[in-house]
Amino acid sequence: METERILLIDDDEGLNHFLTRFFNRKGYEVTACLSGQEAINKIRDENFDLILLDYKMPGLNGLDTLHEIKNAQIKTPVIIMTAYGNTDTAITAMKRGAYDYLSKPFERKELSRIVSEALELNRRMKERVFLPDMVTTARQEASEKSLKMIGRSKAMQDVYKTIGQIAEKNVAVLLTGESGTGKELVAKAIFHHSKRDGKPFIAINCAAIPEQLFESELFGYEPGAFTGARNTKIGKIERANGGTCFLDEIGELSMPLQAKLLRVLQEGEFERLGGVKTIKVDVRIITATNRDLSLAVQEGTFREDLYWRLKVISIDLPPLRRRTEDIPELVEYFINRFGSEHNRAIRSVSERVMNRLKSYSWPGNIRELENCLNRAVILCAGDIITEEHIEFLDRQKEYDAHATNRNQLINSLREKIENIMPEVMQLFNEGIHANIIETVEETIIMKVLEKSGNNQVKAAEMLGISRNTLRHRLKKYSE
């Protein structure tokens, strides 16, 4: 990966020197400017991955410099640095297109976090997603890292068609399908072919952020909202203003946060945590899940009104085992990509390997195929990948063995249930059947929770339910 470049714009030479050394140690290339006009001239001639911009400078101040940057159609994320920070400054900076702001003096940990997030945003913005048969100019291919959606099967053609129909429409989209089927790639494709292209694309995994931190991450907070909240924090929804917010694993969102997200969809507004002022935002929401949200609605763990708001348009991504005709093209794409990354001159895979790849069930879908071929390219010393380089081939028997063992355990469980049926029937006859089902469910859930060390995320995965459903069940048991 090329070294990422940061542009510092501050009239404080001492701070520029400190930040240059700080970011150089982290592996970034740094250029420093002492004025807004000097920076504008520099930006016209060079490309940068991130801009750190001081608010108070002689001549062009930070907000005016930001205005000039945006007028020049420069899409690089900009972080405002200021010793005069307040809520009004933050909101004005966000409205003018800043990614975030930092109050001086800033902590190194906070500086590293925000810079890391902004650079990740920049990488996502550069990863443009093209649909099959789309014509791109040589200039685009040379200047932008591009990803291409692969596959010409009927199922994928339907996906491309839907993307083309809805990309420029300002509607919510719900992406469904198994893990590893490429839901985030579809979200990026919708974004890049929309009128919001060039604005922020913020991706959030709802299952990866602890529940107690999620509201502040999504909606931000005001000073004093909780212990340690000293400054205003701009949430991810607000950072995506004018652009697109992609919420992966939406089924894991708690009920209170579902209500706040519904308000964003209906009214385009929210309040930060601990705040009373209403914040207006213009954000397109794209969500994804590998769970059945309609079932979650029936169980009472997902709001029905939010479900229908999210599902204005729904795209279901097919698992790889149902589009095996796309595997040769996917294989060619991945070996070319990884061959280039690892400096390997791989021409192809052997015919025997291709046949095995096409017959494998791919429980991890495209993500598993990608990892499998990445490993194969690294291990291959010649120019053709053979069976010895493919790890998954040894795992097929493991999957079969696990399936056999699972069936045996299920049959054993059925036998044990049959043995206690006389006692169960007696309870049914006494009219307390509901207690039986609830007792069995509660016992299983509590035992699994105990085995997982009271880790709700792990317990939910073991039970095959969402974390939201588990929370709902535990609340019911405590009443």
Protein Blocks (a to p, Z undefined) as FASTA:
>chain_A
ZZdddddddfblklmmmmmmmmmmnopacdddfbfklmmmmmmmpccfbdcddfbdghja
fklmmmmmmmnopabdcddddfkbcfklmmmmmmnopabdcdddddfklmmmmmmmmmmm
mmmmmmccddehiacdfklmmmpccdddedjbfklmmmmmmmmmmmmpccddddeddehi
lpmmmmmmmmmmmmkgoiacddddfklpcfklmmmmmnopaehkaghiabccddfklmmg
oiacddehkllpcfklmmmmmmmmmnopacdehiabdcddddddddddfbdfklmmmnop
acfklmmmmmmpacddddfklmmmlmmmmmmmmmmmmmmmnopacfbdcfklmmmmmmpg
olnlmmlmmmmmmmmmmmpmblbdcfklmmklmmmmmmmmmmmmmmmmmmmmmmmmmmmm
mmmmmmmmnopmmmmmmmmmmmmmmmmmmmnoopaklmmmmnopafklmmmmmmmmmZZ
